């Protein structure tokens, strides 16, 4: 499909953007994975100088080969040149406790929120997500260096509602682009016409000092109080037997892992997609040792698991599952966070991305917040205008996070260097 509009081409020319025709191709699910030039796809990511665990071909193949997902690899070409790539997924969003995640600025917002959630307290809708449903951070797209931001958003806007999945499901009437890092202070800003900005919880990042050779090196840069907490976590969780799982073990126990994952997932207030057994199995098949799955046993019984991707310069803490009652008695979740940090140290990674939930507990082990903005666009212009007006009434709920680092700690300095406004 070619994208052509004379007025748009003139405006693009005036802004120094792309003038010639651009073609777009949608590659849906397992069948579509065979029509993508993955070598060129990976090469564009490399040229962008912005590595992405969730965009590289191994991850795309892991997700596109899952029968439970509805996912597309989107490519833009100018002539024979690949100039843009994106991951798109048609998913179901479910809100169970929206008020618990936001700070309301207008009195009528809570009334409308209660009306939307109904008597069951649940609001469900379909959404076309640009970016990884299962991850956080800017992994939605990559572009060739000569494609301006104006043309990037123009091409995305013209493309996003044009293709129907090969499963036959209808195109969702709302699209969400996630997650654009917010490097400025103050309230979120509208960056592009026709898109409404939203902001929820930040992602939690922990930068790893290349000189750290062990967990004790990491702990030395923490405050006395935080260091004491980590020592207590290690002590309380000592009875847990932790082991690395093979591909065969993951395949055999995938359903059990999903059962444990659901115990955590079902407690969340807002859900956008969920993990399935296929993703665990396919990730282990395509990633091998770079997809780490650890099982937690207590008295011979499996009581938890965690998994992570080892990328070029980042450890992506993916998902965990456990018996909730073990959080207090055995500090199982806290121990998992420490194990993610150990993976970062052992693999000499630049940072560990711990995702965007449980902010307080993640800050207690040294993770620091990076604000993220999601832009939404509704197919119906009138509805888009109404929703844009409606969403002005809330901001993310304010969080008081732990201060785990000494003033001169590497992780703190590195984070401020990269993410301060």
Secondary structure, DSSP 8 states (H G I E B T S, - for coil): -EE--HHHHHHHHHTT---S-EEEEEEEHHHHHTTS-HHHHHHHHHHHT---TTTSHHHHHHHHT-TT--EEEEEEEETTEEEEEEEEEEEEEEES-GGGGEEE-SHHHHHHHHHHHTTTT-EEEEEEEES-TT--SS-SEEE-TTS-HHHHHHHHHHHTTS---TT-----SEEEEEEEE--SSSS----STT-EEEE---EEEEE--TT--SHHHHHHTB-HHHHHHHHHHHHHTTTSEEEE--HHHHHHHHHHHHHHHHHHHTT-SEEES---HHHHHHHHHHHGGGEEEEEEEETTEEEEEEEEEE-SSEEEEEEEEE-TTHHHHH-HHHHHHHHHHHHHHHTT-SEEE--SS-HHHHHTTT-EEE-EEEEEEESSHHHHHHHHHHHTTEEE--------B-TT-HHHHHHHHHH--
